[in-house]
Amino acid sequence: MADRPLIGVSTYLESGARWGVWELEAALLPAGYPRLVQRAGGLAAMLPPDAPEHAAATVARVDGVVIAGGPDVEPVRYGAEPDPRTGPPARARDTWELALIEAALAARVPLLGICRGMQLLNVALGGTLVQHIEGHAEVVGVFGGHPVRPVPGTLYAGAVPEETFVPTYHHQAVDRLGSGLVASAHAADGTVEALEMPSGSGWVLGVQWHPEMGEDVRVMRALVAAARPGRPVTEDRPGPGR
């Protein structure tokens, strides 16, 4: 267990969370995220919102960072007016997670962005988003799925070399790529489904889908391996995509 890297996953504050006799504000994270980290051979830590000036100290205490999925990024972050279909802003979360991304990039700590996390990574590096697309979140509150195809020679393709069917739920997407980022997977309609920093820039990957809702651990396993280079990765149990 001592060899398992500690992977910090961003969380968010939600008012009105209920358990037992309590209804209080809580720092939340869907259980699929820590379970995916654990299945991929890591130890999971929750990173609740904090002051942005504490992001560097937070990142210094973990071996890898995951920016979790969630609400739409506020359009002002990438210089756009909000589309009527864009959700309400989550300003405190945007601020904290952008600070985590910047700290991870500066310290070259392996970084994985999932859905919103990928979009926020793109925005952090000066990219923009399409505020509404059709076909990637067909039923409200229900994950769908579609195939994604890797770009040969990329970091993502090294982890998942073949076309795969992935769990998806999003209505926004990457438009202009941020500085230094390259697309590493696409959907059939051309939507950028993964992006990354090129070789030599550290381990930085974003995926538009939700691996925590599926059985394939290879993306997370690649993060875990990057967080402890040269050490074997021990997984909790066998399963598809291993």
N, C-alpha and C positions, 0 to 999 in steps of 0.2 A: 504493500500500500504506500510505502514511503516514496516509491518511484513514480507514483501516479501524479501527473501534473495537476495543478489547481487551476481550473478554468472558471473565470468570473463571468457571470451572465447578468446583463442589465435587467433591472426590474422597474416597476412603475407604481406610483401611489394611486390608490383607488378608494374613493369614499363609499361608505355604505357596504363594505364587505361584511358578510355574515357567517358566523360560526357559533355553535352552542347558543348561549343567551346573548351574545355580543353582536353589535352592528357598529363597526368602527372603521376609520381609515386604516388601510393596510398596504404594505409593500407586496405586490403580487407578481407571480411568475407562473405561467401554465406549467404543470408538472412534466409535460413532454420534454421541456428543455433540460432540466437536471437529469432526467432519465436518459436522454440521448447522450449527454456527457458521460454519465456513468457506464452506459453500455459500450461506449467507444473507448473506455479505459482511463477516463479522467475522474477527478474529484470536482464536484460542482460547488460554487459559492455564489450567493446572490449579491448583486451590487445595487443596493437601493439608491435612489436619487440623493445627491449631496451637492454641496457648493462646487462649482466648476473648478475652483482653485485646488480642490482636493483630488482631482482626477489623476494627476501624475502619481501621487502617493498611493492611490488605490491600485493603479495599474502596476506599480512597482512591486506589489505584494502578491500578484498572481502570475501564472506562467502563460496564460492565454486569455483572450477576451472575446466574448460573444455579445453582439448587440442584437437583442431579441426583436421579434415582430411586434406590430402594434398599430397605432393610429397614423393618419397622414402627417407627413412633415409639413410644417407651416410654409406656405409658398413664399412668404417674404424672405425666407432663408436662401432662396435661389432667385430672388428678384422678380417674382411673378405676382400678379393679382390672383386671389383665390377664385377658382371655378365654383359655380353653385353646387357642384357635386362633391367638392372637397370637404372632408370632415372638419369638425371644430379643432382649433389648435391645441396642442399639448406642449406649451412653451417651456415649462420646467423640465419636461422629459427631453425635448429637443436640446436644450442647453446642456443638460448633464451628459447625454449620450454623445453629443458632438465633442464635448470635452474629453470623454473617454476615448473616442476615436482619435482625436488629435494627440492625446497622451500615448496611446498604443503605437501610433505611427512614429512618433518622435523617439520612443524607446525601443522600437522594432520588436515589440511584443506581438506574437501571432494574433491575428484579428480575423474574426468571422462575422459578417453581417447577414442576418436572416430577414428576408422580406423588407419590412421597414428599415431594418439595419443596413441592408444593401443600399437602399435608396438614400439613407442618411450618409453613408460612406461616400456615395457619389456627390451629394450636396457639399459635404465637408471639403471636398477637393475641387469645388467650383463647378460641378455639373448641375444639370437641371432635370426636371421630371415632367412627364406627361401626366396631367392631373386626372384624366379618366380614360380608361380603355375598356372595351367590352370583351367578354368571353373568358375572363380569368377569375371571376367570382360570381358564378351564375345564380346561386341561391344564397340569400342572406343567412349568415351564421352557419353555413355548411361548406366544408372544404371540398373542392373539386379536384381535378387532376388533368394533366396533359403531358405529352412527351417533351423533353428538352434534349437538344443535340449539342455535345461539346465541340469547342473549337480545337482542332488538333494542335498539340504542342504547348498547350496552356497548363497552368497549375491545376485547374479543375479537371482537365482531361487526363492528367496524370493520376488523379484519384478515382475518376469515373470515366473510363475511356469510351463507353458505348452510350447510345441514346437510351434514356431511361424515362419512365413514367413517374411523375413527381406529384405530391400533394400541394395544392395551390389555393390561395385565397388573397387576391389583391385587385384593386381597380386602378392603381397608378403604376407607372413604370419609368425606367430610365429614358431620358431623352438625349441630351448632350452629355457625353462622358466627361467626368472630372479629370483634372490634370494628372497624367501618369497612369490612368486606368485603361485597361483594354477589356473588351467583351470576350468572355470565354465560354458562353453557351447561349443558345437562342431557342425560342419556341418556334413552332411552324409558321406563325404569323410575323416572325421577325423580331418579336419582343426580346430585349436583352434579358436573359434569365440568370446569367452569372457574369461577374466582372472581377477583375483582380489587378494587382500591381505586377509588373513584369518581373522576371527572374532577376535577383540581385537587389531587390527593394524590400526584402523581408517577406514573410508569409502573410499575405493580405488577400482575402477572398470574400465576395458577397454573393449570395444566392437569393433569387427572388421567390423561391418556393419555401415550404415549411418542412424541412427534414425531420423535425421533432414529431410530426404527425404520421410518419411512415416507418418502414422497417429498415431502410438502407442507412447504415451508419458511416458510410465511407467518407463523406465530407467532414463529419465531426472527427472521425478517426484520423484524418489527415491533419486537422488542427491539433489534436492531442499529440500526434507524432512530432509536429513542428515545435510544440511547446517543450518537449524534452528530446531534442535531436540526438540521435545515436543510441537511444535507449529503447528496448522493446516495449511495444504497447500490449498490455494485457486487457482483454475484453471480459466483461462480466458473464456473457453467455452467447452461444452461437445464435445466428438468425440470418434471414435473407440479407444479401448485400454485404456479406462479411468476407 
